Amino acid sequence: MLTVHHLNNSRSFRIVWLCEELGLDYKLVQHTRDKETLRAPDSLKKIHPLGKAPVIEHDGQTIAETDAIIHYICNKIAGGRLSHGEIRFFGRRYKPDVDAGVQRSPWSSTLAAEGSGVSQAYERTGRL
């Protein structure tokens, strides 16, 4: 069963919308931001260390990043419906392995910083 973790005032509504459009059977877990600090609750931080949403859980995998989740759902769960297939990113072709669970995808914001030294510094030191 697909579990979608939704945080109010976040991009996770896109995943809920996608699941509805595809007619998927899924479990929705709603998390609510703190009214004063607008931070994610501890319940979401147990799923994602930074309290980010959206996050899905499926077949023992936990997947974050909106575009990675969309690609995973369209290809792994929905059999290719609404999928755009192969992806081009900075002139390179990618066909993510949806069976491996897409965590660090070529279209995620973490890779947009590559070449700037930010990602290389993080990979060497483990911190920014």
Residue pairs with C-beta under 8 A, 6 or more apart in sequence:
1 25
1 26
1 27
1 58
2 19
2 24
2 25
2 26
2 27
2 56
2 57
2 58
2 73
2 77
3 26
3 27
3 29
3 56
3 57
3 58
4 12
4 15
4 16
4 19
4 26
4 27
4 28
4 29
4 54
4 56
5 12
5 29
5 31
5 44
5 47
5 48
5 53
5 54
5 55
5 56
5 57
6 12
6 13
6 15
6 16
6 28
6 29
6 30
6 31
6 53
6 54
7 31
7 32
7 33
7 40
7 44
7 51
7 53
7 54
8 30
8 31
8 32
8 33
9 33
9 38
10 53
10 54
11 53
11 54
11 66
12 53
12 54
12 55
12 66
14 54
14 66
14 70
15 54
15 56
15 66
15 69
15 70
15 73
16 28
18 70
18 73
18 74
18 82
19 26
19 73
21 82
22 73
22 74
22 77
22 78
22 81
22 82
24 73
24 77
24 78
31 40
31 41
31 43
31 44
31 53
32 41
33 39
33 40
33 41
34 40
34 41
39 51
40 51
40 52
40 53
41 51
44 51
44 52
44 53
44 55
45 51
47 55
47 57
47 62
48 55
48 62
48 64
52 64
54 64
54 66
54 69
55 62
55 63
55 64
55 69
56 62
56 63
56 69
56 72
56 73
57 63
58 72
58 76
58 77
61 101
63 69
63 72
63 101
63 102
63 103
64 103
65 102
65 103
65 105
65 108
65 109
67 105
67 107
67 108
68 96
68 102
68 103
68 105
68 107
68 108
71 83
71 87
71 96
71 98
71 102
71 105
72 98
72 101
72 102
74 80
74 81
74 82
74 83
75 83
75 98
76 98
76 99
85 95
86 93
86 94
86 95
87 93
87 94
87 95
87 96
87 106
87 107
88 94
89 106
89 107
89 111
92 106
94 105
94 106
96 102
96 105
96 106
104 110
104 111
105 111
110 119
111 119
113 119
114 120
118 128
121 128
122 128
